[in-house]
Amino acid sequence: MKNRKNQYIQALVALILLVLAVFIFDLPKTSSFIIIGVILLINVLVFELFYFGNKNKK
């Protein structure tokens, strides 16, 4: 469980860096945040379903 928490903290740091990059480089904010949100949701969903799902079956 501790490993899982560390991975989510790393993902949160990466998300904060992406948001900072959007503001620093003055990218279009609405479309950028929608894309980041969709990618984040898909990534977490796939990670939870396949990575941890296979670990628990052993």
Buried (B, 14 or more C-beta within 10 A) or exposed (E): EEEEEEEEEEBEEEBEEBBEEBEEEEEEEEEBBEEBEEEBEEEEEEBEEEEEEEEEEE
